[in-house]
Amino acid sequence: MVTRLTTKQVTLLNFLSEYFERNHYAPTYEEIRVGLGWSSKSLVDYHLTALEKAGCIAREFASPRTIVLTDSITTQET
């Protein structure tokens, strides 16, 4: 199944990848919000949820830095 990602989701995925590469741990929602210039953390959560449903990331909700990139990434924009 091919999941099409929006432009914002691809931007978020690229941000996460670069952040992991630089820091070796996941960013917080606030760091993502500021880094992408988005208006709210709920917007960050919305797009993280979409990436999780698409199988691009995995999260645990017990800790703020538990975003993990998965190997099954399809980055086709709609």
N, C-alpha and C positions, 0 to 999 in steps of 0.2 A: 504494500500500500504506500503510495506517495502522498506525503503531506506537504501542502504548499504553505510556505511561511510568508508573512507580510514583510514589508520593508523594515518596519520597526523590530520585528522579531529577528530578522537577519542582523540588523544593527546590534541588537542586544546580544545575540549569539557571538558575534565578532568581538564585542566589548568583553564578554565573559572569557573568551579564549585568550585575548590579549592580557587581561587582568591576571588570569591563572599563570600565564607564561612569565609575567613580571614578578608576581608576588608569591606564587606557589600555594595560594589559598583563595577561597571564594570571597567576592566582595559582599558587603551588606547591601540591603535594599537602598539605604540612603546613599551609599557610595555609587551604586548603579544610577540612581535618580540624578545625582549631581553630575556624574560622569557623562551621562547622555543628555543632560539639560531638560529632563522631563519634569512635569509639574507636580507629580505626586508619587508616593510609594505604592498606592493602590494601582496605578498604571504599570509600575514595575511588576507587581504581583500578577496582574492580569496577563501580561506577556510571558512571564515565567511559567504560569500555569499552562498557557498555550504551548510553550516549548516542551514542557513536561508531557503533555498529552500527545505531542508529536514524537516523543521519544528522544528528543535532543538533549535533555537534561534529566537528572534525578535529584530529588530534594528530600531532606528529612526536616520536619518542622520543629524538632526539639532544640535546634541550634541555629543561630543566624548565619553561619558560614558553611552550610552543608549543601551547596549547589555543586553538582558533579556533571561534567560533560560526558555524554555517552558516545559510543562508537557509531551509532546509527543516526547520523545527521544527514538530512536532506534539506538543502537550502534553496529551494525553488521559490522565488517570489511570486506573489499574485498581483 
